[in-house]
Amino acid sequence: MFLRIIPPYIPYPKIMNSLAGAFEILFGICLLFPLTRQYAAIGIIILLIAVFPANLYMYQKGAKGIPKWALLLRLPLQLALIAWAYLYT
């Protein structure tokens, strides 16, 4: 599913998808430890900004089985997640 929402102008979508997933897991694990929590939060903020074009593209293109209003709701939710991650920096 995630490969379909990567905008066509992003090169190497399979690699980018795998990298995003790997960093998401890595940052999630790093949040567990006080020593790495701040760096993980910064990484999460960067990751959320990096994947925003995919969320925007998904809204523009539409997604099978997901209402358009839910896709639109994801966009400001991204800002809320960034603000939440910022609390840990």
C-alpha positions in Angstrom: 0.0 0.0 0.0 2.8 2.5 0.9 4.4 2.1 -2.5 1.2 3.4 -4.2 1.2 6.6 -2.2 4.7 7.6 -3.0 4.6 10.5 -5.5 6.0 9.7 -9.0 8.7 12.3 -8.7 10.4 10.5 -5.7 13.2 8.3 -7.1 13.6 4.6 -6.2 10.2 4.3 -4.4 10.9 0.7 -3.1 14.2 1.8 -1.5 12.6 5.0 -0.1 9.8 3.0 1.4 12.1 0.5 3.0 14.3 3.3 4.4 11.4 5.1 5.8 10.1 2.0 7.5 13.6 1.1 8.9 14.0 4.6 10.3 10.6 4.5 11.8 11.4 1.3 13.6 14.8 2.6 14.7 13.5 5.9 16.0 10.7 4.1 17.8 13.2 1.8 19.6 15.4 4.8 20.4 12.5 6.6 22.1 12.6 3.9 24.8 16.0 5.0 26.1 16.6 8.3 27.8 20.0 8.7 26.3 18.7 8.5 22.7 15.2 9.9 23.2 16.0 13.4 22.1 17.8 12.3 18.9 14.9 9.9 18.1 12.4 12.7 18.5 14.3 14.9 16.1 14.6 12.0 13.7 10.8 11.4 13.9 10.1 15.1 13.1 12.4 14.9 10.1 10.7 11.6 9.0 7.2 13.1 9.4 8.2 16.1 7.2 9.8 13.8 4.7 6.7 11.6 4.3 4.3 14.5 4.1 4.4 14.6 0.3 3.2 11.0 0.3 0.2 11.9 2.5 -0.6 14.9 0.3 -0.3 12.8 -2.9 -2.6 10.2 -1.3 -5.2 12.8 -0.6 -4.9 14.2 -4.2 -5.0 10.8 -5.8 -7.5 9.2 -3.5 -7.2 5.7 -1.9 -9.4 2.8 -2.4 -11.7 2.2 0.6 -10.6 5.3 2.5 -13.0 8.3 2.4 -11.6 11.6 1.1 -12.4 13.3 4.4 -10.2 10.9 6.3 -7.3 11.5 3.9 -7.7 15.2 4.4 -7.8 14.8 8.2 -4.4 13.0 7.9 -2.7 16.3 6.7 -3.2 18.4 9.9 -2.7 15.2 12.0 0.9 15.2 10.7 1.4 18.6 12.3 0.0 17.3 15.6 2.4 14.4 15.5 5.3 16.7 14.8 4.3 18.9 17.8 4.0 15.8 19.9 7.5 14.6 18.9 8.9 18.1 19.6 7.9 17.7 23.3 10.7 15.1 23.5 13.5 17.3 22.0 
